């Protein structure tokens, strides 16, 4: 099936499983569909199985979107309680289209939980409460993670999948690999064919001299295990002459929730950086111009704050400031951690490489331990000439036997869908597209949909208006449907941009903070930093991070005249 044929099916509002080999254009097709929806005034919910995958499509994890978090089961009581969470009910009720990317890494239990939440909140027995669901991914890639050693079902084995009966759109075009020999090799792995004829090509890509492998420069390195990645990154940093700047993660909240945040955070608790370090951003900050996965090199450190300034591959220079990771419940922050959103990136794991498209890469596949892991690694590069190998093991090129069986069914279902839609007249298809737009609450006039998007005010300006109206911090947070930390971040940015001054925010400073402001000001000066964690520790935790953040905003406003 071509991308255009898949897009035609997506526009009818049907539930769809969009699949295909790496480079077949799954992300391109989804982006085209999202653009179509937004042009007609429909905002889809864009999610993915993991945080890294979510950043590739500028979305959020399906666990976060649905409110299930890390839970493995939901009782009827749990579902009833979730149906009383205002922001979750509002989010799911307004969703007409749900996109879930990298579905191969979602187990069947999780998909069933999301389905149950949507049915409960939508008060509908239809699959996912009647939301159009678009599942995107390739089951030959990384499988669901079993955290407790148990065997977990694939997403297509779930009750939810069987109920919604998605149309399969199996893309057959190729837009990443341009090497016919390499394409045949990758296809042989997918079909579990004998690799004898292909091994000669892989053997030619082996770097026999380990020293050469270790010192090839300007090339991404992929490894199966975190330990290998950590060792290479540490050694590369030590090899750089010059002073080290260290950034220590701070935390707040219950120990168990903080531990959960730290486990899911790609930034380390202790981050050591030097000028010349190769780094990767670990969080989204669209205003600053980086997302989770943006790579660059540390060029220098900002005077005073010591924040790292990185240069991306696009030659853009960005100052990376500390950011928070939080766990929220009922609109309140239950735990938070803060760190410079960076990690060393001379090497990355195969898991974290999924979704990347590379001109060249160095790979050590000798410790591959999971079905699909070797295939994911190989398919990151565009041609054999860009592939450099240290070696592989017996597991490297194996694919899951269950996937081999199901893939044949997916091909047949896709061929059937192609044939059915080829027989529908163009006028009838156009009518189906229009009916879907109207049913989803959109407008048939694409210009109006675009205009509505243009007329939306900048998020900072919306916060500014509420501040100037004299609203309290809690009132602003409630009106914006955001947490206080985010509002304070907006206020600090508005002060830097000179859109707010001290007089504008003085009503936010209560008597307690006003009295403490001189002490906190001295503490920031004594610590010679604008980071919150050192000041928090210097003052023995006497003031909350939100108080310190507001104090920092007030100090900045006074100095920014």
N, C-alpha and C positions, 0 to 999 in steps of 0.2 A: 504494500500500500504506500502511496506517495504522501508527502506532507499535506498537500492540498486536499486529497481525498479524506485524510484524517480530520482536517480542519472543518470540512463540510459536515462530517458526522458530529463533531463536537458542537457545532453551532445549532444543532437540532435540540440540544438539551438532554441528550441521551447519556446514561452512565457509560463511561468509557475506560478501558484499560489501554493506555498508550505505551507501546513497547517497541523494541528494536535493538539492534546491536549498538555498541558505543559509536558515536559519530553519525548515527542515522538521522539525527535532527529532532530528538524528543523535546529538548529544551527550547529549540527554535519554534517548534509547533505550538508548545504551551504558551510561549511569549506572544505569539501571533494571536492565539485565542484570548489571552488576557487583554491584549490591546483591543480586540474586537469588543469584548465585554465592556471595557472602560469607555470606549467611544460611544457606546449606547447607554452609558450611565449605570452600569452594573459593576459593583465592586466584589470580585471573587475573594474567598478566603484561600490564601496561598500558604500551604504547609508542607512539611517534609518529615521524614522519619528521624532525622538527627539535626542538631544545631548547625553543623557544617553544611549539610545538604540544604538546609533551609536558607542559608545565606546566598547560595547560588541562584535562588529564585526570589531573593529579598522577601522571604516569608518568616514563619515561625514554626516550631515543632508541632506536630499533630497532638502531642501530649499536652502541650501548653494551651493550644487553641481549644481543645475539647474539655480542658479542666481535669483530665484524669491523672496528670502528673506521672508519678512513678508507680501508681497502683496497678496491681495485677488482677484484682477482682473488684466488682461493685455490687453491693447488696441492694435490694429494693430501697432500703432506708437511705443508703448513700445516694442513690439516684434522686430520691425525693429531696434530699438536702441540696443537691447540686441544682435542682430546679428552682431553688429559692435564692440562688446567688445572682444578684441583679445584673452584673456586668456579663456573666456567662450566658444568661438567658437572652440579654439584648444582642450579644454577639451571634449566637446560634440562630435566633429567630430572624435576624436580618440577612443571614447567609442563604443565597440561592444557588451558589456554585462553590463546591469545595474541591480544591486541588491538593492531592497528596503525592509528593515527589519521593523518589527512591523507595518505592513500596516494597522492594525485595527485602529491606531490612526491618519491615514491620511484621511481627508475628500475627497469627490469626486471632489470638486472644485479644490483642490490642485493638485490632480492627473491629472486633465484636463489641468492645467497650465503647469505642467512639460511636458506633451505630446505636448502642443502647442509650447513650447520653442524648444524641440528636433526637431519637424517637421520643424520649421522655420530655425533653424541653419543648419540642415541636408539637407534642401531644398527637402524634401520628404513628400509625403502624407501618407506614411505608418505609422501605429501606432508607436509613439516615434521615428519617422524618420528611422525606420528599425532596431533599436537597440533591441537585445534580452532583454526582461524585466523579471526579476524573483522577484515576490512579495512574501514576507514571513510573516507569522503571523497567529493569531488565533482571529477571530472576537468575541469569547466569552470573550476575555480580554478587556482591556480598550478601549473605543470608542473615536472617534474624539472629540476634545475639541471645544465647541462653545463659542467663546470669546464675542460675541455680543448678546447672548441670542436667536439667531435664530436656527432653526433646520437645521443641515447640513447633507448631504447625506453621506452614507458610500462609501468607495472606490469602492466597487463592483457595486454601482449604477451610477458610472461616465460614461460619453461617452467614455473615453479612455479605460476603462476596457472592455466595450462591443465591442469596435472596435478591440482590440487586442486578444480577446477570449482566455485567457490563459487556458492551460491544468491544471486541478486541480490534485495535488498530495497530497492526504490526508493520512498522516502517521498514522499508527495504532499500532505501537510498543510502548512500555513504558520503559523508561530508567531512570526516576527520582524516581517516587513513587514505593516502593517495598512492600507496604502494600495493600493486596487485599481489605480489608474492606474500606480503605481510597480511593482506586481507584473507588470502587462502589459508594462511596459518591460523589466524584467529577463528575463521569459520570451522576449521578442522577441530579446534578445541571445543567449540560449541556443539559440534555433532559427535564428539567423543570418538573421532576417527583415529586410526593409527598415525602417530606423529613421525614415523621413520623418515618420510620424504621431506619433512619440514625441519628436522633437528639440525641438518647441515647448515641451514640459514641461521638458526639460533647459536650454534657453535661458533659461527664466524663473528658473532657479536660479543663473545666472551673476552674479557680483559684478563689475559693470563698473568700479567705482572700486577700483583696486588698493590704495589706502590703507585703504579699509574692510576689504578682505580681510586685510591685514596686521595690523589692529588689533582684529579680532573677538576677544573674550575668552572664556575658559572653554569652549573648544571644541577637540576633537582635530583636528589638521591632518595630512593624509595626502599624501605625496609619493612619486614613483617612485624618486628617487635619494637615496642617503645624503648627498651633498654639499648638497642643498637642506635636508635635515633638520638637518645639522650647522650650516649658516649661520644658520638660524632660531633654533636652540637657543642658539648663541653670542651672537647679537644680543639675544635676550630676557634672557640672564643679564647682559650688559653694561648693559642698561637699568635693572637693579635697583641702587639706591644701597645702599652698605654694604660691609663687608669680605668678602673671598673666603677661604674655607677650601679648601686644595688637598690632595688625597690622591693619592699616587704608588703605582702598582702595583709590587709586588716579585715577584721570580721566582726559581726554583731548578730546576736540571736542565739537560739538554742543550738547546742553542740551538734545534735544529729542533723539538723537542717543545714548548718554551716558546713558540716562534713559532706553532705550531699552536693552543695554548691561547689565546693572545692574539687570534688571528684569530676564534676561535669565542666569545670572551667579549664580552658586550654592554656591559660596563663599560669605559670608556676607560683607557688607561695613566695619563693625568693627568685627574683628576676635579676640576673647580672647582665649588664650591657657594656659594650665598648664601642667607640667610633670604629666603623667598618663592619660591625656585626650584621649578619643577614637575619632578618626578622620577618615574622608573619603577624598580621593583626588578628586578634581573637574575638573581636566584637564589632558590631555595626555602628558607624557614626556617619550617616549620610551627609550631614552638614559639613563635617570635616573632610569628607571625600574618601572614606575608606570603609571596607566591609570585612567581615570575618573571612580571612583567606587572602587579603591583600598582602603582597610581599614587598619588601624593600630593604634598604641598607641604612644603618644609623650613620648620619652625616656629622652630627654634632649634638650638643646638649644645650637647652635653653638656659640663658644666664639667670641665676636666681632660683628658678624652680627646678632646674636640672632635668626637665622633661626632655625625652629623646625627640629629635627631629629626624625623620626618615625620608629618604628619597625612593619613590616607587619606580616600577619599571617604566612608567610613563613620564619619568623625570620630574614628577610633582613632589614638592617638599611639604610634609605635613608634621605639625607638632602633635605628639601623642600624649594626651593628658589622662590621668586616672579615670576609670569608670567603675560603676557598680554592677554586680550581679545580684539579683534579689529573688526571694521566694515570697509570693504574695498570697494572701488568703482573705477573702471578703474585702478586697481593696486595701488591705493593710500589709505592710512589710513584716514578715515573720523572721526573716534572716537575710543578711546581706554580707557580701565580701567586696573588697575594692582592690584594684591593682592597675598598673599600666597595662592596657590591653594588647600585649605583645608576647611572643615567644620566639626563641631562636629557631631558625628555619634553614640551616644548611641541609638538614635531612627531615623527612616526614614519613609517617607510616603509610602503608598502602591504604588502610582504612580512611585516613584523612585526605588521600589523593583522589578518592572517588568523585567524579565530576570534573576533574581537571583535564585540560587538553594541552599537551606539551610538545614542543618541537624536538626536544631531546631529554633523556633522563638516564641516570645510572640506577641499576636495581640489583639488589642481592636477594634472590628468591630461594636461597638454600634453607631458609627456616620457615617457609610457608607452611601453615598448619590448618588451613580452612578451605573448603570448597569455594572456588571462584576467586580466591585471593590472587593467584598468579595471573588469571585472565584479566582481572581489573588492572593489575600493574602493567601488563603488556599493552593493553588497549589505551593506556594514557598517551602514548606517543603516536605520531602521525605516520611514521615509516620505520623500516628496519634500520636505516642509516642513522636514525636518532636514538637507537636503543643500544645501551651498554650494559652487559651482564657480568656479574661476579660468579653466577652459577645458579642451579636450581636443584630441587629434590624430587622424589617420586610423587609427592602430593601436588606439586606446583600446577600441573596442567589438568588436574582432575576436576570434573564438574559433577554436581549432585545428580545421581541417577533419577531422582524424583523430578528434577527440572527437565531432564532430557525427555521424559515421558510427557510432561505437561506442555513443553514447548511445541511439540508436534500438534497438540490440540489447539494451542494458541494460533499457530499458522493456519490451521483449517478454519477456525472461527473468523480470523481476519479475512481470509479469502471469501468466505461466505458473506461477510458484511460488505466487502468491496463489490461483490456481484449484486447484492440487493440494492445498494445505493446507486449503482450504475444504471439500474433499471427505473429509477425515479426521475420523472421529468424535472427540468430546471425550474420551471414555475412552481411546481409543488415543493421543491426543496426550499425555494425562496420563501414560500408561505410558512413552511415549518420553522425556518430561521426567525421570521417575524413573530410567529406565535410564541416562540421561546423567549424572545426579547421582552415581549409584553407580559408573559407569565412571570418573568423574573423581575418585573417592576422597572424595566428599562424604557428607553425612548427610541422610537424608530428613526428619529432625526439624529444622525451621528453628530452633527454640528452642535446640537443642544447638549449632548453628552459631553463633548469636549469643552464646551463653554462652561458647563457646570463645574468641571474640574478646574478650569482656569480661575473661576471666581472664588474658589475655596481660599480662605486666607491662610497665610503662613502660620504655622503652629506657634512660633515665638510671638507674633503679633497678637494672636488670640489671647495668649497669657498676659501680654502687656496691657491689653484693654481691660482685663479683669483687675490687674494690679492698680491701674489708674482709677478704676471705679471704687477703690478702697476695700476690695474684698480681702478677707483673711486667707491665710495659706490653705486652711482646710476647705474653705468655700471655693477657692480657685481649683483645688485638686478635684473636688466633687463635680464642679461645673465642667472641667476638662476631661473628667473620667480618667484621671491619672493619679499616681501616687505623689506624695509631697516631695520626695527626692527629685522626681522628674521636673516638677514645677520650679524647685530651687535651682536646678540646672538651667532651666529656661531663663530664670531671673539673672543668674550670673552671666549668661551669654548676652542678654539684653543690656546689662551694665557695661560689658566689654565693648559692645557695639554703640554705646552711648545713647541707647534708646530709653534707658531708665537712669535716674540719679538717686542720691541718698534720700532726698525729700519724698520721692515717689514710693520708696519702700519702707519709710520710717514707721508706718502703721503696722508693719509686719513684725516689728521688733518689740516684744513685750517687756515688761518691767524687769523680769529676771535676766533676760539677755542684755538689756540696756545696762544693767548694773555690772554684768560680767564682761561686757565688751572690752574695757581697757585691759583686763587680765588676759583675755583671749588674743587681743592685738599684740601684747607683749610676747605671748607664747609663740605666735606665728613668726615674730621677729627673732626670738631666741633660737627657734629651730631652723631659721633661715630657709623656710619652705612655704609653699602654699598647699602642700599635701595635708589631708585631714588626719591620717593615721599617726604621724609623728606628734602632732599637736594633741591629739586625743590621749596618747600615751604620756606625753609631757605633763598633761593636766590630770593624770591618774584616772581618766574616764569620768571626770566630774560632769562633763557636758556631753550630750548626745551628738551623734554625727550631723543630724539635721540642724541642731543649734550651731555647731561649728561651721556648717555650710552657709547658714544664713549670716553668721558673723563674718565669714570670709567675703560674702557678697556686700555686706555693709562696709567693710574695710576697703574693698575695691571701689565701691561707689564714692566713698569719701576721697579716695586718692585719684579718682578718674574725673577730674574737673577740667 
